[in-house]
Amino acid sequence: MPSKQLRSLVEAVAPLFAGEAEVFSTYWQSPIRTQETDRLWLLRQSRKEVWDTPLGDQRGLYLGPAEDLIADFNRIDIDIPRSEILERMEGLYEEFSHYCAYADAYDAVREENEPRLSPSRLKNVPDWPENVALRDRRADIKKQYGVVGERACFFTEGGYCTLFSEGMKLAGNGGADDLIARAAALVYEDEFGHMCKGIVGLDMENMSAADWTLMTELSVELAGMRIDMRNAQFSFPLSACRIIEIKSGDIEPINFDFQKAAA
């Protein structure tokens, strides 16, 4: 059974995860949605799949872990178990497959004569202010609050997989929607189980009451910033007033299945 502290943490953040989901569900049906806005959010998401990390490692999700694996080669089975290396390699494969899925969706709707995406090209894609603010705040939280700050960053990373669960609902519409749904399904299958286990695993961290309180405050802050980041990424389908309402709790929260997470 999850602890009272873990339940309280999830209850505090669940409405904000629902708010992030509302960004996507609103965008799919919004009159602002065009091929151009689809290209924009897919370009930005592809960039995130290569270069954004929960703790701000500027080497990104692919290059950084690859360099670390090479650096750790001579430590395998000496002070790093082979099982850990295998797990890291599997994670590297998963992360790069996520980039491939969203880059394929982008390439299907790219403009005529536009080159295909590549990690090096994405490195130079301008970031958007709300994403920069979120990344910078994560780095500040890690620096200022140490382990508890890191846990808050990882806990809120991915927004409870709502981009992927909502994106899967586009399946069957044909065209770019099917490619988006396929990419979303791939990432969802990889990430949802890991995310659930990570949340439940917080009960194993022996945090003090003050740590739980701090982590909850930081997680609420970061989850709120995620709504702003996603709303900008998707060309502002939610109004500023609606975002204020969501952050005030005027929304049905995400229902977290602790039983499934513990399985």
DOTORVO-471758 format. One record per residue: x, y, z of N, C-alpha, C in turn. Coordinates in steps of 0.02 Angstrom, whole numbers, plus 50000, padded with zeros to 5 digits. Each point is the difference from the previous one (the first is absolute). Layout:
<nodes>
NODE     nxx     nyy     nzz    caxx    cayy    cazz     cxx     cyy     czz
NODE       X       Y       Z       X       Y       Z       X       Y       Z
...
</nodes>
This chain:
<nodes>
NODE     nxx     nyy     nzz    caxx    cayy    cazz     cxx     cyy     czz
NODE   50041   49940   50000   49959   50060   50000   50043   50063   50000
NODE   49983   50049   49959   50039   50062   50000   49992   50038   50065
NODE   50052   50035   50019   49998   50038   50062   49953   50060   49993
NODE   49982   50027   50058   49959   50061   50001   50035   50057   49965
NODE   50066   50004   50009   50039   50054   49969   50000   49995   49924
NODE   50007   49938   49974   50000   49991   49928   49931   50016   49971
NODE   49947   49978   50034   49933   50016   49976   49989   50076   49999
NODE   50024   50033   50051   49992   50073   50003   50038   50034   49943
NODE   50060   49976   49985   50039   50027   49945   49963   49992   49933
NODE   49975   49940   49987   49965   49987   49938   49936   50042   49996
NODE   49963   50005   50054   49939   50040   50001   50013   50073   49985
NODE   50058   50025   50022   50016   50071   49989   50016   50014   49927
NODE   50031   49951   49967   50023   50012   49932   49951   49974   49947
NODE   49957   49954   50018   49954   49969   49951   49958   50050   49961
NODE   49974   50054   50031   49962   50049   49960   50043   50035   49947
NODE   50064   50009   50015   50044   50034   49953   50019   49953   49942
NODE   50008   49936   50015   50010   49952   49945   49939   49999   49955
NODE   49940   50004   50030   49939   50003   49960   49998   50064   49958
NODE   50027   50054   50027   50003   50062   49961   50045   49994   49940
NODE   50056   49965   50009   50044   49989   49942   49964   49958   49948
NODE   49962   49949   50021   49962   49960   49953   49948   50042   49963
NODE   49971   50049   50035   49950   50042   49968   50030   50043   49944
NODE   50063   50018   50006   50033   50036   49946   49995   49959   49936
NODE   50016   49936   50004   50002   49958   49940   49930   49986   49973
NODE   49954   49980   50045   49932   49983   49977   49966   50061   49969
NODE   50014   50059   50027   49972   50061   49971   50031   50015   49932
NODE   50065   49992   49996   50035   50015   49937   49975   49955   49943
NODE   49991   49935   50012   49979   49955   49945   49937   50024   49966
NODE   49954   50031   50039   49935   50021   49973   49996   50075   49986
NODE   50055   50035   50011   49998   50073   49996   50005   50025   49928
NODE   49966   50055   49985   50007   50030   49933   50069   50029   49987
NODE   50040   50009   50053   50068   50025   49989   50046   49946   49972
NODE   49978   49937   50003   50043   49946   49977   50004   49999   49923
NODE   50061   50005   49975   50013   49998   49928   50061   49956   49989
NODE   50016   49989   49937   50061   49962   49985   50061   50038   50026
NODE   49997   50066   49998   50056   50040   50025   50009   49993   50075
NODE   49944   50002   50038   50006   49992   50073   50021   49928   50018
NODE   49978   49951   49960   50023   49931   50011   50075   49995   49989
NODE   50025   50032   49948   50072   49999   49987   50038   50031   50059
NODE   49972   50054   50026   50034   50035   50055   50006   49956   50062
NODE   49944   49971   50022   50003   49961   50062   50040   49936   49990
NODE   49995   49970   49941   50039   49939   49987   50075   50015   49997
NODE   50017   50057   49971   50070   50021   49999   50026   50010   50071
NODE   49961   50034   50040   50020   50012   50070   50003   49935   50040
NODE   49952   49955   49988   50001   49937   50037   50059   49957   49979
NODE   50016   50000   49936   50059   49963   49977   50063   50027   50032
NODE   50004   50066   50006   50057   50031   50034   50004   49977   50072
NODE   49941   49999   50034   50000   49979   50070   50022   49928   50008
NODE   49982   49958   49951   50018   49929   50005   50075   49988   49992
NODE   50036   50049   49974   50073   49993   49993   50038   50040   50052
NODE   49978   50063   50012   50042   50047   50036   49975   50020   50070
NODE   49938   49985   50017   49975   50019   50066   50009   49943   50050
NODE   50023   50016   50060   50009   49950   50053   49968   50026   50064
NODE   49980   49955   50045   49967   50022   50062   50043   50045   50043
NODE   50067   49991   49998   50044   50038   50044   50044   50049   49961
NODE   49986   50010   49936   50035   50052   49962   50067   49982   49971
NODE   50015   49935   49992   50063   49980   49967   49998   50023   49928
NODE   50044   50047   49983   49999   50030   49933   50022   49953   49945
NODE   50025   49941   50018   50019   49950   49950   49938   49963   49973
NODE   49944   50007   50034   49939   49971   49975   49987   49929   50023
NODE   49944   49973   49976   49977   49934   50021   50036   49943   49966
NODE   50034   50014   49944   50032   49947   49962   50076   50005   50005
NODE   50027   50057   49983   50073   50008   49999   50030   49993   50069
NODE   49969   50031   50051   50027   49996   50068   50007   49929   50026
NODE   49945   49961   49999   50006   49931   50023   50048   49958   49959
NODE   50004   50013   49934   50047   49963   49958   50072   50014   50021
NODE   50016   50063   50012   50067   50018   50022   50015   49970   50068
NODE   49951   49998   50045   50010   49971   50066   50013   49925   49996
NODE   49966   49966   49954   50011   49928   49991   50071   49986   49977
NODE   50024   50039   49954   50069   49991   49976   50049   50013   50057
NODE   49988   50053   50037   50046   50017   50056   50000   49946   50053
NODE   49945   49964   50009   49994   49951   50053   50019   49929   49978
NODE   50022   49992   49938   50012   49932   49974   50049   49961   50043
NODE   50054   50030   50020   50051   49964   50039   49979   49987   50072
NODE   49943   50026   50021   49976   49990   50068   49948   49944   50005
NODE   49980   49972   49942   49948   49949   49999   50024   49938   50039
NODE   49958   49977   50045   50013   49942   50042   50059   50009   50048
NODE   50021   50063   50007   50050   50017   50052   49964   50040   50054
NODE   49976   50059   49982   49959   50037   50048   49932   50021   49970
NODE   49986   49978   49938   49934   50010   49970   49975   49932   49976
NODE   49945   49975   50027   49975   49935   49979   49978   50000   49927
NODE   50010   49944   49967   49981   49994   49930   49925   50013   49990
NODE   49960   49981   50051   49927   50010   49995   49983   50075   49996
NODE   50039   50042   50035   49988   50072   49996   50016   50027   49931
NODE   50056   49975   49971   50019   50022   49933   49947   49979   49950
NODE   49975   49939   50006   49948   49976   49955   49937   50043   50005
NODE   49981   50017   50061   49941   50042   50010   50010   50069   49969
NODE   50059   50027   50006   50014   50065   49969   49999   49996   49924
NODE   50025   49945   49973   49999   49992   49927   49928   49992   49974
NODE   49960   49964   50037   49929   49993   49981   49965   50068   50002
NODE   50016   50040   50051   49972   50066   50005   50021   50045   49942
NODE   50063   49993   49980   50026   50039   49944   49962   49983   49936
NODE   49988   49935   49989   49963   49978   49941   49929   50029   50001
NODE   49968   49996   50058   49932   50026   50006   49997   50075   49985
NODE   50046   50037   50029   49998   50073   49990   50010   50018   49927
NODE   50046   49966   49966   50012   50016   49930   49941   49979   49956
NODE   49967   49945   50019   49941   49979   49962   49944   50051   50006
NODE   49996   50034   50057   49949   50052   50008   50014   50058   49952
NODE   50062   50020   49995   50018   50052   49952   49981   49978   49930
NODE   50017   49939   49982   49985   49975   49932   49925   50004   49985
NODE   49959   49981   50049   49928   49999   49988   49973   50070   49987
NODE   50020   50049   50040   49975   50068   49989   50032   50033   49940
NODE   50063   49984   49986   50032   50027   49940   49967   49973   49937
NODE   49980   49936   50001   49965   49971   49943   49933   50036   49989
NODE   49964   50015   50055   49937   50036   49993   50012   50070   49972
NODE   50053   50033   50024   50015   50067   49974   50017   49996   49925
NODE   50043   49952   49981   50021   49995   49931   49941   49988   49953
NODE   49947   49969   50026   49941   49986   49959   49961   50064   49984
NODE   50008   50053   50041   49963   50062   49988   50046   50059   49986
NODE   50065   49986   49992   50046   50056   49988   49985   50032   49932
NODE   50023   50062   49994   49988   50038   49939   50040   49970   49942
NODE   49975   50011   49941   50033   49975   49940   50071   50029   49995
NODE   50047   49958   49983   50071   50017   49994   50034   50014   50066
NODE   49964   49992   50056   50032   50007   50065   50039   49937   50017
NODE   50062   50006   50025   50039   49939   50017   49968   49961   50057
NODE   50014   49936   50002   49977   49958   50055   50032   50022   50065
NODE   49968   49983   50055   50028   50018   50065   50063   49960   50015
NODE   50041   50028   50043   50059   49966   50026   50015   50029   50068
NODE   50033   49962   50044   50018   50028   50066   50041   50063   49995
NODE   50047   50003   49952   50042   50060   49995   49959   50060   49977
NODE   49953   49989   49956   49956   50055   49980   49957   50024   50058
NODE   49974   49953   50039   49957   50017   50057   50038   50039   50054
NODE   50065   49989   50005   50041   50036   50049   49994   50075   49989
NODE   49990   50020   49937   49998   50071   49983   49929   50028   49994
NODE   49949   49958   50013   49931   50025   50000   49990   50046   50060
NODE   49976   50060   49990   49990   50046   50056   49953   49971   50053
NODE   50020   50004   50062   49958   49977   50055   49946   50053   50012
NODE   49945   49980   50032   49948   50049   50015   50004   50020   50073
NODE   49981   50061   50016   50014   50029   50067   49974   49958   50057
NODE   49940   49971   49993   49972   49961   50055   50039   49936   50013
NODE   50029   49972   49948   50041   49940   50008   50067   50018   50033
NODE   50028   50056   49980   50062   50024   50031   49989   50013   50074
NODE   49943   50032   50016   49986   50016   50071   49994   49936   50041
NODE   49967   49949   49972   49993   49937   50036   50068   49966   50009
NODE   50040   49998   49948   50066   49969   50005   50045   50036   50050
NODE   49998   50067   49998   50042   50038   50047   49977   49990   50072
NODE   49934   49996   50010   49975   49991   50068   50019   49931   50026
NODE   49997   49949   49957   50023   49933   50021   50072   50002   50023
NODE   50043   50034   49962   50070   50005   50018   50008   50035   50068
NODE   49962   50053   50010   50003   50036   50064   49977   49956   50058
NODE   49947   49962   49988   49973   49956   50053   50051   49946   50018
NODE   50031   49971   49950   50051   49949   50013   50057   50030   50041
NODE   50022   50059   49981   50056   50032   50034   49982   50020   50071
NODE   49939   50027   50010   49981   50026   50064   49976   49947   50049
NODE   49966   49949   49975   49967   49952   50045   50028   49929   49995
NODE   50052   49989   49961   50034   49936   49999   49955   49941   49981
NODE   50004   49947   50039   49965   49937   49983   49924   50010   49997
NODE   49972   50037   50046   49928   50012   49999   49980   50038   49938
NODE   50041   50048   49980   49987   50037   49938   50003   49955   49939
NODE   50049   49955   49999   50005   49953   49944   49938   49956   49996
NODE   49977   49977   50058   49940   49958   50000   49939   50037   49973
NODE   49994   50064   50017   49944   50040   49973   50006   50008   49925
NODE   50061   50008   49975   50011   50007   49928   49980   49936   49964
NODE   50022   49943   50026   49984   49936   49968   49926   49983   50007
NODE   49970   50017   50058   49930   49985   50011   49955   50036   49950
NODE   50016   50062   49984   49958   50039   49955   50020   49991   49927
NODE   50057   49970   49986   50022   49990   49931   49950   49957   49962
NODE   49979   50024   49942   49953   49961   49960   49927   50016   50013
NODE   49985   50036   50054   49931   50021   50012   49951   49942   50002
NODE   50019   49945   50033   49959   49940   50006   49983   49971   49931
NODE   50045   50009   49952   49994   49971   49933   49937   50024   49963
NODE   49974   50059   50017   49937   50022   49971   50006   50017   49926
NODE   50057   50025   49977   50008   50012   49928   49990   49936   49962
NODE   50026   49946   50027   49998   49936   49965   49931   49967   50005
NODE   49969   50002   50059   49933   49971   50006   49949   50038   49959
NODE   50006   50066   49998   49954   50040   49959   50016   49994   49926
NODE   50063   49995   49982   50019   49992   49930   49976   49934   49971
NODE   49997   49948   50041   49977   49935   49976   49928   50003   49977
NODE   49961   50047   50026   49930   50005   49982   49989   50023   49928
NODE   50053   50022   49967   49995   50022   49930   50000   49942   49952
NODE   50014   49940   50024   50004   49941   49956   49935   49990   49962
NODE   50007   49985   49936   49942   49988   49958   49977   50059   49960
NODE   50028   50059   50014   49981   50060   49963   50033   50004   49931
NODE   50054   49961   49991   50035   50002   49937   50054   50053   49998
NODE   50043   49997   49949   50051   50050   49989   50047   50011   50058
NODE   50015   50063   50013   50047   50018   50053   49975   49977   50069
NODE   49933   50000   50009   49973   49979   50065   50021   49929   50018
NODE   49999   49956   49951   50020   49931   50013   50074   49995   50018
NODE   50042   50040   49967   50071   50000   50016   50012   50027   50071
NODE   49963   50053   50017   50006   50028   50067   49978   49948   50052
NODE   49944   49966   49986   49974   49949   50046   50050   49943   50007
NODE   50032   49981   49946   50049   49945   50002   50060   50020   50043
NODE   50024   50061   49991   50056   50025   50040   49980   50002   50073
NODE   49940   50025   50014   49976   50005   50069   49995   49931   50033
NODE   49975   49952   49962   49992   49932   50028   50067   49969   50017
NODE   50049   50010   49957   50067   49973   50012   50029   50028   50064
NODE   49997   50066   50008   50029   50031   50059   49961   49981   50062
NODE   49934   49998   49994   49958   49983   50057   50017   49931   50027
NODE   50008   49952   49956   50015   49931   50021   50067   49997   50036
NODE   50048   50040   49977   50066   50000   50032   50000   50036   50067
NODE   49962   50055   50004   50008   50045   50056   49950   49990   50057
NODE   49939   49976   49985   49949   50000   50052   50018   49955   50059
NODE   50023   49940   49985   50019   49954   50054   50058   50026   50041
NODE   50050   50029   49966   50057   50029   50036   49977   50057   50045
NODE   49954   50040   49973   49976   50058   50038   49962   49977   50063
NODE   49957   49950   49992   49962   49975   50058   50045   49971   50054
NODE   50049   49960   49978   50046   49970   50048   50041   50054   50035
NODE   50018   50052   49963   50038   50054   50030   49961   50036   50053
NODE   49935   50011   49988   49958   50034   50049   49992   49957   50062
NODE   49982   49937   49990   49991   49955   50057   50066   49992   50038
NODE   50056   50001   49964   50065   49991   50031   50020   50055   50046
NODE   49964   50057   49998   50016   50054   50046   49992   49980   50072
NODE   49955   49951   50012   49990   49977   50069   50061   49963   50028
NODE   50047   49982   49956   50060   49965   50023   50057   50047   50016
NODE   49989   50065   49992   50055   50048   50006   50011   50026   50071
NODE   49959   49980   50047   50009   50020   50070   50004   50076   50008
NODE   49953   50035   49969   50000   50073   50006   49967   50021   50065
NODE   50023   50055   50027   49970   50028   50060   49936   50037   49981
NODE   49961   50018   50051   49939   50038   49988   50015   50066   49965
NODE   50055   50032   50019   50020   50063   49968   50019   49988   49927
NODE   50033   49944   49986   50017   49984   49931   49938   49991   49957
NODE   49950   49964   50026   49938   49990   49962   49965   50066   49987
NODE   49999   50043   50049   49969   50066   49991   50035   50040   49947
NODE   50067   50001   50003   50039   50037   49951   49991   49971   49930
NODE   50002   49934   49995   49992   49969   49934   49932   50015   49970
NODE   49949   50000   50042   49933   50016   49976   49997   50071   49974
NODE   50028   50047   50037   50000   50070   49978   50037   50009   49934
NODE   50058   49969   49994   50040   50005   49939   49965   49966   49941
NODE   49968   49943   50013   49966   49964   49947   49940   50039   49973
NODE   49962   50031   50046   49944   50041   49978   50025   50059   49958
NODE   50054   50031   50020   50028   50055   49961   50021   49977   49930
NODE   50036   49944   49996   50024   49976   49936   49942   49976   49955
NODE   49951   49966   50029   49944   49977   49961   49960   50059   49971
NODE   49995   50054   50038   49967   50060   49975   50039   50031   49942
NODE   50066   50000   50006   50042   50026   49946   49995   49956   49938
NODE   49989   49936   50009   49992   49955   49944   49938   50018   49959
NODE   49946   50020   50033   49940   50020   49963   50016   50060   49955
NODE   50035   50049   50028   50019   50059   49960   50045   49980   49942
NODE   50047   49954   50013   50046   49977   49947   49962   49965   49944
NODE   49955   49954   50018   49962   49963   49950   49952   50046   49962
NODE   49968   50046   50035   49953   50045   49966   50036   50041   49947
NODE   50060   50023   50015   50038   50037   49950   50023   49955   49943
NODE   50022   49939   50018   50023   49953   49948   49944   49986   49949
NODE   49938   49999   50023   49943   49983   49957   49962   50062   49978
NODE   50033   50057   49997   49972   50061   49972   49941   50028   50039
NODE   50001   49991   50067   49954   50031   50047   49926   49981   49988
NODE   49984   49936   50003   49929   49981   49995   49959   50019   50062
NODE   50032   50006   50058   49965   50021   50061   50011   50074   50013
NODE   49948   50033   50021   50005   50071   50017   50036   50009   50066
NODE   50025   50061   50011   50033   50015   50063   49952   49991   50058
NODE   49937   50018   49990   49950   49992   50053   49990   49927   50017
NODE   49997   49957   49949   49990   49928   50014   50060   49971   50037
NODE   50059   50022   49985   50059   49975   50035   49999   50021   50073
NODE   49978   50061   50013   49992   50022   50070   49950   49956   50036
NODE   49945   49984   49967   49949   49956   50030   50029   49932   50016
NODE   50038   49972   49953   50029   49934   50011   50047   50001   50059
NODE   50043   50050   50003   50048   50005   50055   49966   50013   50067
NODE   49938   50025   49997   49961   50010   50061   49960   49938   50020
NODE   50004   49947   49959   49967   49938   50017   49934   49987   49966
NODE   49981   50044   49952   49936   49992   49965   50007   49950   49943
NODE   50011   49937   50017   50008   49948   49950   49997   49932   50035
NODE   49974   49950   49964   49999   49932   50028   50071   49972   49997
NODE   50027   49979   50058   50070   49977   50000   50010   49934   49964
NODE   50062   49988   49979   50019   49934   49973   49989   49948   50055
NODE   49972   49943   49980   49990   49945   50047   50061   49954   49999
NODE   50040   50002   50053   50060   49958   50003   49983   49931   50029
NODE   50015   49948   49962   49984   49931   50020   50059   49971   50038
NODE   49998   50006   50066   50055   49975   50040   50006   49924   49995
NODE   49945   49965   49991   50003   49928   49995   50038   49978   49938
NODE   49986   50032   49944   50036   49985   49938   50074   50018   50007
NODE   50013   50055   50032   50070   50022   50008   50041   49952   50041
NODE   49968   49968   50048   50036   49954   50044   50008   49931   49970
NODE   49966   49987   49944   50002   49933   49970   50068   49985   49969
</nodes>
